[in-house]
């Protein structure tokens, strides 16, 4: 295909998409006033330490992507409060901890953070919610599951039946801890249990401090059980019951935002979406939460150089 024709098609798509994006987002004709927006960040699916959203035929919340969004929200002066919309059964303790710590940094900057629970916000999802100023859940939201789990399988008998004999060469007695080739030794079980217990105590501390609940009461609730949103509220794990829009009103009230707040949704973006955001920023149409990498800027410049030639054909 002719190179100029290809570039022409790309330019047409960019222009049409830009117009559609501007219309869809109902962007105002001038700069957004400082502190007049609520930033919205979604945490959906299993929480992992991955860089981006992950999953096959499903979704997952990559910690690095969520951390980037939280950092942007914290540094954007037009964002006065942040809503974390959680639909997650939990996942990596370390990834949940990282996200929770970043939420704490946003609060230290004087910005309100509200957690809005959807279908489920359990385990690591609740860890994150506990770091917010206020938690809003639906009455039927599944939440809680305060605890830590580590699993391994012993496939030794299966290997024996099919005639497989694994061979392991290791530098120390615990290097293959958790191997499915054999049962755990008492010493290995103790090591893994101590790890689970340590992370569990960290989780309990997050809930006790975040929810301002006596640690002994948290320990009574933190046996891995799940609660409905209504049960969680009765036990002090949730502040209010309501849907997404109620959470918006709660956020607006806590942040003392006058009038109808603009909801700005943060999230992973393709290069084209980031390009649209950069154009909007240059036009003074938003708070500049988008940014282009040097490579993307260079590509954009090259495309613009070719535009007059295309128009003259």
C-alpha positions in Angstrom: 0.0 0.0 0.0 1.2 3.6 -0.8 3.0 5.1 2.2 1.2 8.4 1.8 -2.2 6.7 1.7 -1.4 4.9 4.9 -0.4 8.0 6.7 -3.4 9.8 5.3 -5.7 7.1 6.8 -3.9 7.4 10.1 -4.3 11.2 10.1 -8.0 10.8 9.4 -8.5 8.4 12.2 -6.6 10.7 14.6 -8.7 13.7 13.7 -12.0 11.8 13.9 -11.1 10.2 17.2 -9.9 13.5 18.6 -13.3 15.1 17.8 -15.1 12.1 19.3 -13.0 12.2 22.4 -13.6 15.9 23.0 -17.4 15.4 22.6 -17.6 12.3 24.7 -15.8 13.9 27.6 -17.8 17.1 27.5 -14.7 19.2 27.9 -15.2 22.8 28.7 -14.1 25.7 26.6 -11.5 26.9 29.1 -9.0 25.7 31.7 -10.4 23.7 34.7 -10.3 25.6 37.9 -7.8 24.4 40.5 -9.2 21.8 42.8 -12.6 21.4 41.1 -12.3 17.8 39.9 -12.6 14.3 41.4 -10.1 11.8 40.1 -11.5 8.3 39.4 -9.2 5.3 39.5 -10.5 1.7 38.9 -9.0 -1.4 40.6 -10.6 -4.4 38.9 -9.7 -8.1 39.0 -6.9 -9.8 40.8 -4.3 -7.4 42.2 -0.8 -8.3 40.9 2.6 -6.7 40.8 2.4 -6.5 37.0 3.1 -3.3 35.1 -0.2 -3.0 33.3 -3.7 -4.6 33.5 -3.3 -8.3 33.0 -5.5 -11.2 32.3 -6.8 -13.5 29.6 -10.6 -13.5 29.1 -10.7 -11.3 32.2 -9.1 -8.4 34.0 -6.4 -7.8 36.6 -5.1 -4.8 38.4 -1.4 -4.3 37.7 0.1 -2.4 40.7 2.5 -0.4 38.6 -0.3 1.0 36.4 -2.4 1.8 39.5 0.6 3.5 41.2 1.2 5.6 38.1 -2.5 6.7 38.1 -2.4 7.6 41.8 0.8 9.6 41.4 -0.7 11.6 38.5 -3.8 12.3 40.6 -1.7 13.4 43.6 0.4 15.8 41.4 -2.6 17.2 39.4 -3.6 20.5 41.1 -7.0 20.4 39.5 -7.8 17.2 41.4 -9.1 17.9 44.9 -10.2 14.4 45.8 -9.8 10.8 44.5 -12.3 8.0 44.3 -11.0 4.4 44.2 -13.6 2.2 42.6 -12.8 -1.4 43.7 -14.0 -4.6 42.1 -11.4 -7.0 43.3 -11.2 -10.3 45.3 -7.7 -9.4 46.3 -4.4 -10.8 45.2 -0.7 -10.0 45.9 -0.2 -8.7 49.5 2.9 -6.7 48.4 1.1 -5.1 45.4 -1.9 -4.2 47.7 0.6 -2.7 50.2 2.2 -0.6 47.5 -1.1 0.8 46.3 -2.2 1.5 49.9 1.0 3.3 50.6 0.5 5.5 47.6 -3.0 6.3 48.7 -1.5 7.4 52.1 0.8 9.8 50.2 -2.2 11.4 48.4 -3.9 12.0 51.8 -0.7 13.5 53.2 -1.0 16.1 50.4 -4.4 17.1 51.8 -6.5 15.4 49.2 -9.5 13.3 50.2 -9.6 9.7 49.1 -12.9 7.7 49.1 -13.1 4.0 48.4 -16.2 2.9 46.5 -16.9 -0.9 46.6 -18.6 -2.6 43.7 -19.4 -6.4 43.6 -16.5 -7.4 45.7 -13.7 -5.7 47.6 -12.1 -8.4 49.7 -8.7 -9.4 51.0 -6.1 -7.2 49.2 -9.1 -5.1 47.8 -10.1 -4.4 51.4 -6.5 -3.7 52.4 -6.5 -0.9 49.8 -9.9 0.4 50.9 -8.8 0.6 54.5 -6.3 3.3 53.5 -9.0 5.7 52.4 -10.6 8.5 54.3 -14.1 7.0 53.8 -15.4 3.6 52.6 -18.8 3.3 50.7 -20.1 -0.1 49.9 -23.3 -1.5 48.5 -25.4 -3.5 51.0 -24.6 -6.7 49.0 -20.9 -6.0 48.3 -18.7 -9.0 49.4 -15.9 -7.6 51.5 -13.6 -8.5 54.4 -11.7 -11.7 54.0 -9.0 -10.1 56.2 -6.2 -12.7 56.2 -3.4 -14.3 54.3 -3.1 -17.6 52.4 -0.2 -19.5 50.9 -0.8 -22.8 49.1 1.4 -25.5 47.6 0.7 -28.9 46.2 2.4 -32.3 46.9 2.4 -34.3 43.6 4.8 -37.0 44.8 2.2 -39.8 44.7 1.1 -38.8 41.2 4.7 -38.8 40.0 5.2 -42.2 41.5 2.2 -43.5 39.6 3.3 -42.2 36.2 6.9 -43.1 36.7 8.4 -39.6 37.1 11.4 -39.1 39.4 12.3 -35.4 39.8 15.9 -34.6 40.5 16.8 -31.5 42.4 20.2 -29.9 42.9 20.2 -27.0 45.4 22.6 -24.8 47.2 20.9 -25.0 50.6 18.3 -27.0 52.4 15.4 -24.5 51.9 16.2 -23.5 48.3 13.3 -25.7 46.9 10.9 -24.8 49.7 7.3 -25.4 48.5 8.4 -27.8 45.7 5.5 -30.0 44.4 7.9 -32.9 44.1 7.8 -33.8 47.8 6.0 -33.0 51.1 6.9 -30.0 53.2 9.3 -30.7 56.1 8.3 -29.4 59.6 11.0 -26.8 59.3 9.8 -25.6 56.0 6.2 -25.4 57.2 7.3 -23.3 60.1 9.2 -20.9 57.8 6.2 -20.4 55.5 3.8 -20.1 58.5 6.0 -17.3 60.0 5.8 -15.4 56.7 2.0 -15.7 56.6 1.7 -14.6 60.2 4.0 -11.6 59.6 2.0 -10.4 56.6 -1.3 -11.1 58.5 -0.1 -8.8 61.4 0.7 -6.1 58.9 -2.8 -6.4 57.4 -4.4 -6.2 60.8 -2.4 -3.1 61.6 -3.6 -1.4 58.4 -7.2 -2.2 59.2 -6.9 -1.1 62.9 -5.2 2.2 62.1 -7.2 3.0 58.9 -10.6 2.2 60.4 -9.6 3.4 63.9 -10.8 0.1 65.4 -9.3 -1.5 68.5 -6.8 -4.1 67.4 -8.4 -6.9 69.4 -11.7 -6.3 67.7 -10.0 -6.4 64.3 -8.4 -9.8 65.3 -11.9 -11.1 66.0 -13.1 -10.1 62.5 -9.8 -11.0 60.7 -10.3 -14.8 60.5 -10.7 -14.8 56.8 -14.5 -14.6 56.8 -16.3 -12.4 54.2 -19.1 -10.0 55.0 -21.8 -8.3 53.1 -21.6 -4.5 52.9 -24.3 -4.2 55.5 -22.6 -6.6 57.8 -19.3 -4.8 57.3 -20.9 -1.5 58.2 -22.3 -3.1 61.4 -18.8 -4.2 62.3 -17.1 -0.8 61.5 -15.3 -2.0 58.4 -17.4 0.2 56.2 -18.6 3.8 56.8 -21.7 4.2 54.5 -23.9 2.1 52.3 -24.6 3.3 48.8 -23.8 3.0 45.1 -21.2 4.7 42.9 -23.1 7.9 42.7 -23.6 8.1 46.4 -19.8 7.7 46.8 -19.4 10.7 44.5 -21.6 12.8 46.7 -19.7 11.6 49.8 -16.4 12.6 48.1 -17.8 16.0 47.0 -19.0 16.7 50.6 -15.7 15.7 52.2 -13.6 17.7 49.7 -16.0 20.7 50.1 -16.4 21.0 46.3 -19.0 23.5 45.4 -21.4 22.8 42.5 -21.3 19.7 40.3 -17.8 18.2 40.3 -16.2 17.0 37.1 -15.2 13.4 37.3 -11.8 12.8 35.6 -11.1 9.1 35.0 -7.4 8.0 35.1 -6.4 4.8 33.5 -4.0 3.0 31.1 -4.0 4.7 27.7 -2.8 3.8 24.3 -0.4 6.2 22.5 -3.3 7.6 20.5 -5.3 8.4 23.7 -2.2 10.0 25.2 -1.8 12.0 22.1 -5.4 13.3 22.4 -4.7 14.2 26.0 -1.6 16.2 25.1 -3.6 18.2 22.5 -6.3 18.9 25.0 -3.7 20.1 27.5 -2.0 22.4 24.9 -5.5 23.9 24.2 -6.0 24.5 27.9 -9.0 22.1 28.0 -8.0 20.0 31.0 -5.5 19.7 33.8 -2.8 18.1 31.7 -3.0 14.6 33.3 -1.9 13.1 30.0 1.7 13.2 28.7 3.6 12.1 25.6 7.0 10.3 25.7 9.8 11.9 23.7 9.5 9.1 21.1 5.7 9.7 20.6 6.4 13.5 20.2 9.0 12.7 17.5 6.5 10.4 15.7 3.8 13.1 15.9 6.2 15.7 14.4 7.1 13.4 11.5 3.4 12.8 10.8 2.7 16.6 10.8 5.6 17.1 8.4 4.0 14.8 5.9 0.5 16.3 6.2 1.0 19.2 3.6 2.2 16.7 1.0 -0.8 14.6 1.5 -3.2 17.5 1.2 -1.5 18.7 -2.1 -2.1 15.4 -3.9 
